[in-house]
Amino acid sequence: MGSSAVRQRGDNQTGYGELRISAVNHNWGYKRIQGELLKLGHRVSASTIRRILKQAGIPPAPDRRTDTTWREFLRTQASTMLSCDFFHVDCALTLQRVSVLFVLEVATRSVHVLGTTTNPDGAWTTQQARNLVMDLGEWVGEVRFLVRDRAGQFAASFDAVLADVGIKAVTIPPRCPRANCFAERFVRTARSEVTDRMLVLSQRHLGAVLAEYVRHDNGRRPHRSRELRPPRPTYPVANFNSQRIRRRRLLGGLINEYERAA
């Protein structure tokens, strides 16, 4: 391969790096990008960076978009964020519609089912907020935000309980459930794996079903967002000397867990 071809390939790679850096870091100027590229072993002048970005239609730093998108906010605050929501289940025996309130730790995807009720009013929801604060224990000091929708069940007292421990309630825009995507994803998973596949007889039965499912989801179920690891693994260390695989059936066989036999 000739020297001109090598130089052209290097220029293309460097230009790609400049575009990626400027796209991710909206407030970085030419000199800042030049410094980052220098750390990566690329010596590029600020005027060259300006030319490459101008050809790609990217303006100088002061003119670029500098506001934070909702996706960026969720990503950067994940370690200090909770997401909560309601979903309902219709009971076959009592003919009641039972509402379920849950909270999800965005960073770990660990789920807390706060309670079930047939009358999810403001007073009940506020009490579940108090229970949540106690459940979080020492970790409550690290939480800064709780994302929720604008449902009427979330009274002002619900937000006040959280504010007392330093947690700010962030409401999503009206009719925009995707802004609370982490909670919506759990609802979809819980419905498709459990509640849509079995007859729930009563509120008490639903509580028992959800308790077993949450233990599975937090301790055994692989999560793609966590590189196929559970939020809080409870399975034993695999014994590769054993060739036998043991299956454990949950919820009448709706869900199966596997591990090597001792």
VENFENMO-V392608 format. One record per pair of residues at least 12 apart in sequence whose C-alpha atoms are under 10 Angstrom apart, sorted by the first residue. I is the first residue (numbers start at 1). GAP is how many residues later the second one is. Records with the same first field share a line. If there is no record, write none. Layout:
I=GAP  GAP
This chain:
10=32
11=31  33
13=29
14=23  26  27  28  29  30  35  38
15=29  33  34  36  37  38  41
16=36
17=16  19  20  23  25
18=12  15  16  18  19  26  31  32  34  35
19=14  30  33  34  37  39
21=12  15  16
22=27  31  36  37  38  39  42
23=30  35  41  42
25=36  39  40  41
26=32  33  34  35  36  37  38  39  40  41  42
27=33  34  35  36  37  38  39  40
28=32  33  34  36  38
29=17  20  21  30  31  32  33
30=15  16  17  18  19  20  23  30  31
31=14  15  16  18  19
32=14
33=12  13  16
34=12  13  14  15
70=102  109
71=108
74=32  33  73  105  106  107  108
75=31  32
77=29  30  66  67  68
78=27  28  29  30  31  65  66  67
79=26  27  28  29  63  64  65  66
80=25  26  27  59  60  61  62  63  64  65  66  87
81=23  24  25  26  61  62  63  64  65  66  86  87  88  89
82=21  22  23  24  25  27  28  29  61  62  63  64  65  66  85  87  88  100  101
83=19  20  21  22  23  26  28  62  63  64  65  66  86  87  97  98  99  100  101
84=17  18  19  20  21  22  27  28  29  30  62  63  64  65  96  98  99  100
85=15  16  17  18  19  62  63  64  65  66  69  95  97  98  99  101  102
86=13  14  15  16  17  27  30  34  62  63  65  67  97  98  101
87=12  13  14  15  29  96  97  100  101  103  104
88=12  13  28  29  30  99  103  107
89=27  29  102  106  107  110  111  113  114  117
90=105  109  110  111  112  113  116
91=108  109  110  111  112  114  115
92=106  107  108  109  110
93=106  107  108  109  110
94=106  107  108  109
95=105  106  107
96=21  22  105  106  107
97=20  21  22  105  106
98=18  19  20  21  22  104  105  108
99=16  17  18  19  20  21  104
100=13  14  15  16  17  18  20  103  106  107  110
101=12  13  14  15  16  19  24  27
102=12  13  14  26  30  81  84  85
103=26  29  43  44  45  79  80  83
104=42  43  78  79  82
105=38  41  77  78  126
106=40  41  76  77
107=118  119  124
108=110  115  117  118  122  123  124
109=73  74  77  108  109  114  116  117  121  122  123
110=104  105  107  108  109  120  121  122
111=72  75  103  104  106  107  120
112=20  23  24  99  102  103  106
113=15  19  94  97  98  101
114=13  14  15  16  17  18  21
115=12  13  16  92  95
116=12  87  88  90  91  94
117=86  87  90
118=85
119=34
120=32  33  34
121=31  32  33  34
122=30  31  32  33  34  35  36
123=30  31  32  34  35
124=29  30  31  34
125=28  29  30  32  33
126=27  28  29  30  31  32  33  34  35  36
127=30  31  34
128=30  33
129=25  28  29  30  31  32  33
130=28  31  32
132=29  30
133=28  29  31  32  34
140=22  25  26  27
141=24  25  26
142=23  24  25
143=19  22  23  24  25
144=18  19  21  22  23  24  25
145=17  18  21  22  23  24  25
146=13  16  21  22  23  24  25
147=21  22  23  24  25  32  33  34  35  36
148=21  22  23  24  25  29  31  32  35
149=20  21  22  23  24  25  26  27  28  30  31
150=20  21  22  23  24  25
151=20  23
186=31
189=28
190=20  23  24  27
193=20  61  62
194=15  16  19  57  60  61
195=14  15
197=57
198=53  54  56
208=43
209=41  42
210=41
212=38  39
213=37  38  42
215=17  18  19
216=14  16  17  18  34  39  40  41
217=13  14  15  16
218=12  13  14  15  16
219=12  13  14  15  16
220=12  13  14  15  36  37  38
221=12  34  35  36
235=22  23  24
236=23  24  26
237=22  23
238=21  22  23  24
239=20  21  22  23
240=20  21  22
241=19  20  21
242=18  19  20
243=17  18  19
244=15  16  17  18
245=13  14  15  16  17
246=12  13  14  15  16
247=12  13  14
